[in-house]
């Protein structure tokens, strides 16, 4: 199981939003499908947890996000079959499973593009634009665009600076 600390800034943007020029290198464009899971009374969501299975390039990866102080989140990742979470993650959710079995609650298809922002040789953050389709039985029933800056090797001041740059380009603080 891989664990990382996720420190990010999410901003709202119009569908026509284009990233401003940022110092760095383009990220590989990606497309993936994420199926989010919860118990029938949504006990994971009420506890601030997110469980999803992301399918990309023929592989699937389960991710469990746990809240941490200061707005950060721990992200646990385990490869596994899309039909159900790997045992390592299911064990961590035992207290929630007493409310009922895990079931899909949303399926999203994401087209991601962006830039790895650099300070010389040091990667500061990945700034990505996600164009997301909400799927119902494989068909799009709506969508949205999301802008995210996730720290790689930068600090909070880098994230604040990026936030100001992105807002100057038309992004808005998330409501």
C-alpha positions as CSV (number, residue, x, y, z in Angstrom):
1,X,0.0,0.0,0.0
2,X,1.4,3.4,-1.0
3,X,0.6,6.4,1.2
4,X,1.1,10.0,0.2
5,X,0.1,13.3,1.8
6,X,-2.1,15.3,-0.6
7,X,-1.9,19.1,-0.3
8,X,-3.9,20.8,-2.9
9,X,-6.0,23.8,-4.0
10,X,-9.2,23.3,-6.0
11,X,-10.7,26.2,-7.9
12,X,-13.8,26.7,-9.9
13,X,-13.5,27.7,-13.6
14,X,-15.7,28.2,-16.6
15,X,-15.7,25.5,-19.3
16,X,-13.8,27.8,-21.6
17,X,-10.9,28.3,-19.0
18,X,-7.4,27.9,-20.4
19,X,-4.3,27.6,-18.2
20,X,-2.1,30.7,-18.2
21,X,1.5,30.2,-19.1
22,X,3.3,28.6,-16.1
23,X,7.0,27.9,-15.8
24,X,7.4,24.2,-16.1
25,X,6.7,21.3,-18.4
26,X,3.5,20.0,-19.8
27,X,2.0,16.9,-18.2
28,X,1.0,13.9,-20.2
29,X,-2.7,14.2,-21.2
30,X,-4.7,11.5,-19.5
31,X,-8.2,10.0,-19.5
32,X,-9.5,7.8,-16.7
33,X,-12.8,6.7,-15.1
34,X,-13.3,6.9,-11.4
35,X,-16.1,5.0,-9.6
36,X,-16.8,6.4,-6.1
37,X,-18.1,4.1,-3.4
38,X,-19.9,4.5,-0.1
39,X,-22.3,2.7,2.2
40,X,-26.1,3.2,1.7
41,X,-26.3,5.9,4.4
42,X,-23.1,7.5,3.0
43,X,-21.1,7.0,6.2
44,X,-17.8,7.5,4.4
45,X,-18.8,10.9,3.1
46,X,-20.2,12.0,6.4
47,X,-16.8,11.1,8.0
48,X,-14.9,13.1,5.3
49,X,-13.5,9.9,3.6
50,X,-13.4,9.3,-0.1
51,X,-13.1,5.8,-1.6
52,X,-12.7,5.4,-5.4
53,X,-11.5,3.0,-8.0
54,X,-9.7,4.7,-10.9
55,X,-9.4,2.7,-14.2
56,X,-6.8,4.0,-16.6
57,X,-4.8,2.3,-19.4
58,X,-6.3,-1.1,-18.6
59,X,-5.3,-1.0,-14.9
60,X,-7.2,-0.2,-11.8
61,X,-6.1,1.5,-8.6
62,X,-8.1,1.9,-5.4
63,X,-7.7,5.1,-3.5
64,X,-8.8,5.9,0.0
65,X,-8.5,9.6,1.1
66,X,-8.5,10.4,4.8
67,X,-8.7,13.9,6.3
68,X,-5.6,15.3,8.0
69,X,-5.1,18.5,10.0
70,X,-4.6,21.7,8.0
71,X,-6.8,20.7,5.1
72,X,-4.3,18.0,3.8
73,X,-5.5,14.5,3.1
74,X,-3.7,11.2,3.4
75,X,-4.1,9.1,0.2
76,X,-3.7,5.4,0.4
77,X,-3.4,3.5,-2.9
78,X,-3.6,-0.2,-3.7
79,X,-3.9,-1.9,-7.1
80,X,-6.9,-4.1,-7.3
81,X,-9.9,-5.5,-9.2
82,X,-12.6,-2.9,-10.0
83,X,-15.2,-5.2,-8.5
84,X,-14.4,-4.4,-4.9
85,X,-11.7,-2.8,-2.7
86,X,-8.6,-4.8,-1.9
87,X,-8.6,-6.4,1.5
88,X,-6.0,-3.9,2.9
89,X,-8.5,-1.0,2.3
90,X,-11.6,-3.0,3.3
91,X,-10.1,-3.7,6.7
92,X,-9.7,0.0,7.3
93,X,-13.4,0.6,6.6
94,X,-14.8,-2.1,8.9
95,X,-16.5,0.5,11.2
96,X,-18.4,1.9,8.2
97,X,-19.3,-1.5,6.7
98,X,-21.7,-2.1,9.7
99,X,-23.9,0.5,7.9
100,X,-24.1,-1.7,4.9
101,X,-22.0,-2.9,1.9
102,X,-20.0,-0.5,-0.2
103,X,-21.8,0.4,-3.4
104,X,-21.0,2.7,-6.4
105,X,-22.4,6.2,-5.8
106,X,-20.9,8.1,-8.8
107,X,-19.0,7.4,-12.0
108,X,-16.9,10.1,-13.5
109,X,-14.8,10.1,-16.7
110,X,-12.0,12.7,-16.6
111,X,-9.9,14.2,-19.3
112,X,-6.9,15.8,-17.6
113,X,-4.2,18.2,-19.0
114,X,-1.9,20.5,-17.2
115,X,1.6,21.6,-16.3
116,X,4.2,20.6,-13.7
117,X,5.3,23.9,-12.3
118,X,9.0,24.1,-11.7
119,X,11.4,26.3,-9.8
120,X,14.6,25.6,-11.6
121,X,15.1,21.8,-11.2
122,X,12.6,21.5,-8.3
123,X,9.0,20.4,-9.1
124,X,6.7,22.7,-7.2
125,X,3.2,21.5,-8.1
126,X,1.1,19.9,-10.7
127,X,-1.6,22.3,-12.0
128,X,-4.3,20.4,-13.9
129,X,-7.5,21.1,-15.7
130,X,-10.0,18.3,-15.4
131,X,-12.9,18.1,-17.8
132,X,-15.3,15.7,-16.2
133,X,-18.3,13.8,-17.5
134,X,-20.8,12.4,-15.0
135,X,-21.8,9.0,-16.3
136,X,-25.0,7.0,-15.9
137,X,-24.8,3.5,-17.4
138,X,-21.8,4.7,-19.5
139,X,-23.5,7.8,-21.0
140,X,-22.7,11.4,-20.1
141,X,-25.6,13.0,-18.1
142,X,-23.7,16.3,-17.3
143,X,-20.3,17.5,-16.4
144,X,-18.1,20.2,-15.1
145,X,-14.5,21.6,-15.3
146,X,-12.2,21.7,-12.3
147,X,-8.9,23.3,-11.7
148,X,-6.4,21.9,-9.2
149,X,-3.0,22.7,-8.0
150,X,-1.4,19.9,-6.0
151,X,2.0,20.3,-4.3
152,X,4.8,18.0,-5.4
153,X,7.8,19.4,-3.6
154,X,6.6,22.9,-2.9
155,X,5.3,24.6,0.2
156,X,2.1,26.4,1.3
157,X,3.5,29.7,0.1
158,X,4.0,28.2,-3.4
159,X,0.4,27.0,-3.4
160,X,-0.8,30.5,-2.3
161,X,1.2,32.1,-5.1
162,X,-0.1,29.7,-7.7
163,X,-3.7,30.3,-6.4
164,X,-3.2,34.1,-7.0
165,X,-1.9,33.5,-10.5
166,X,-4.7,31.1,-11.4
167,X,-7.3,33.5,-10.0
168,X,-5.8,36.4,-12.1
169,X,-6.4,34.1,-15.1
170,X,-10.1,33.7,-14.2
171,X,-10.4,30.9,-11.7
172,X,-12.5,31.4,-8.6
173,X,-12.2,30.2,-5.1
174,X,-14.3,27.0,-4.6
175,X,-17.7,27.7,-2.9
